[in-house]
Each structure stands twice: as C-alpha cells, then as structure tokens.
C-alpha cells in the first residue's frame, strides 16, 4: 500500500539509535476501529494518519508494532489491563486522562465542528438546536464540547461509539446534528457521507500516544524521538497531506462493486464466526452435559454447584463476560489472554448454562418407568442411564440443542466489542471507510441468514441420521 512507499526511503535514511531500550522489540498497540482519516481499513488493511505515524516511528526507532483494532473504549480497557503496550487512536490529552496514562508529545492539534444532513437547511448554527437531539462519539472531545454548551442552547446529547453510526443517525433523522473532530468530518464529507458542516472549527485539544502511567517509558521516549525526526525530515507533513490536504471524493460504485470489494474481508469474518461458534459449542456441550447430570444428582453439593453455575451465567449478560474475560481477567492474574480464548470462554460458559438446563429437562422428561424397568432387569443405575434413559432423552433434546447452536452463532457478533474479527466486525470496518452503511449491513445480514440456514439444515440432517 501507499503508506509503505511513503516511508521506505525515510526509514532507511534514519538510523536507529544504538541503545534506545526498544530496538528489536515488538510492541502491541491498541487503536480504534472506525475513525477515518486517523484509522480505518482500505482494501482490508488498517491505514490512516495514526497508523502511518506509528509504523514510521517504529521503523525509525528500530522496533516493531503489532496493531490491534479494538474500538476506542475497548483499546483503553486493553491498555489498563496490560493487553496492549500503548494506544494511538486520535486520543485527546486531558488532565483527567493524565491521572491514568502517560502521553507523548502532541502529534496533532484538533478542533470540533458540527455537521447536519446535506439536505437540511433548518439547522445553521447552535441556536437552531433548541429542544433537539445531537450525537457525539463516546469519550471524545466532540462529546465533551457538545455537553458543555448543551445547557446554553437547550439541546440533548446522545453518545454513540462510532463515527459512521453517528452520521447515519443524522441522515435518518434520529438526531439533527453531529459534533465530531474537524478532520474526521472533513474526510467524511469529502467521501460523500451525506453531511455538511455548518459551524466554524472550535479550537480543541491535542492528540497524543498513550501508555500506562509509569510503564513503557522507553517506548514513549522512542515515540517522541521518532515524531521529532519525522517532523524534521518533512515526512510528518507528508502523512497529514496524504489524508487532509485534499481528500478525494469517493467515486460512485454499484452494489456489485461494493459486494466484490468487501467479499474477501466478509468471508474472513464469516470463517472466524463459524470457527469460534463450533469450538465454543463443543466446549458448551461438554460443560452442559456435566452440569446437567450434576443438577439431577442425589448429591446436594453437586446439585448446588451446578445450580450456582447455571444461575450466574443465565442471569448475567454475555457482553459482560466478554469484557470480564478479555479485560478483567488479565488485571486479576497479571497475564494477558488471547482474544480467541476470551471469545470461546464467553460463548461456551454462557451457552453451557443453557445446555445444562436442556440436558436436565430432557432426562427428567423420560418416563421414570423406563429407569425402573431397566433396573428390574438387572442393569445398574449407570448402565440404565447410558443404555435406556440418555438415548431417549437425547432425541428430545436435539431440537433445543440445534436452536442453542443457532443462538450461539448470532451471539458471536457481540464479540466485536472486544475487537474479535468476526463477520459483523468486518462489516463495520468496511462501512467506516466507504460510509455505505445500509448496503454493507444488508450484505452482512444476507450472509448471516445463509449461514444460519445452512447450519440448521446440516444439524437437522444429523438429527435424522443419528436419531432414527
């Protein structure tokens, strides 16, 4: 891609420091998923001002970076839990954040603008917002500024997680205006996102690269050194000009063009969705069978353990456990956790609680006379369950288990909140760059529908094949 061409010469010209404490190391850097032109995907590759900067600085400093696209709030959680070494995500340097993070020298001076739908001529300034709703990005400078003047102008602020979602809210009429960082709005307008700016830029804060307070000081120093070199060599301005000087409007494309360009990324997301679903369902079945038998045990301790497990995971949201396993567990143990492990734990334990109830209900629905008859023929309790009760119960459980498998496939979309690259996550990456939200989500919906139908038919075939 273009970014490698821009920095190849500069990186070769700048010798890495002999002993900067980071040379030869690899650092994990968290970032947002959708914040063009600072971070977004182009042809499946993560690009933007932040990405070009951190890669060029890493090349100049003789170290490597592994970028994790998580989402702004999730990236900060990952930094706090030591899942990543640093965060670069168009993050404003504030006194509040300085209490938790150490920041680099500012690499961009930001500002806030307000935009409305392109065909809206009723909102021309803040004074026209009285009694209306505006949107801003959660945790952003735009949100802070909008809330600071909301009382003065009498409007309500609704916070959302993504720029593309905010823009769609304005275009659909659920909000009349959006407050966002001016370069993000300018880039989106140039890409025909359906909005227009109606206010001048309000001077804002500065963006900085962040690490946990008191940690990764060598990485922070290397970032500052690299930034200074890029500015001195002129490569810093080249990066800004590449995205901000004269952003080219996106050329109109047909729906088939969109489908063709997005298909590889969506298929990668579908593969991850199916794989995490299959692995999680296998683990959930093992957990559910064990917990299900424990619930019908004559041992009060086993019944208590199983009942507690089922009540906890059925009584709490799945998304809560995704955050707990990926962000909370590393803080408790001091060890990072792989995102696949966190995803499988989340889905399998949640689904395992439901499978346990399916197993318990299936076994208890078998006529007790079946067990008594087999015992009277000389079979022990274990053999009677294995040969007589469980096979009958499994036939009755199968439709519910198939339904649970389908639910798990759809629930896997919640893992996008921790940056798991499943199908819906890939869809968000695509529409964040092209602003064709409705069409992209339509494609994603069709893929989900086809996957669910195919999985249902396959499960029903297996049911007919093995439960004759």
Secondary structure, DSSP 4 states (H G I P E B T S, - for coil): -HHHHHHHHHHHHSPPPSS-S-TT-EEEEEE-SSBTTTBEEETTEEESHHHHHHHHHHHHHT-EEEEEE--HHHHHHHHHTTSSSEE-SS-B--HHHHTTEEE-S--EEEEEEEEEETT--S--SGGGGTT-EEEEETTSHHHHHHHHHHHHHT-EEEEES-HHHHHHHHHHTS-SEEEEEHHHHHHHHHTT-SEEE-SPPEEEEEE--EEETTS-HHHHHHHHHHHHHHHHHTHHHHHHIIIIISPPPPPP--HHHHHHHHHHHHHHHHHHHHHHHHHHHHHHHHHHHHHHHHHT-S-HHHHHHHHHHHHHHHSS-HHHHHHIIIIIHHHHHSS---HHHHHHHHHHHHHHHHHHHHHHHHHHTS-HHHHHHHHHTT--HHHHIIIIIHHHHHHHHHHHHHHHHHHHHHHGGGGGGGT---HHHHHHHHHHHH--HHHHHHHHHHHHHHHHHHHHHHHHHHHHHH--
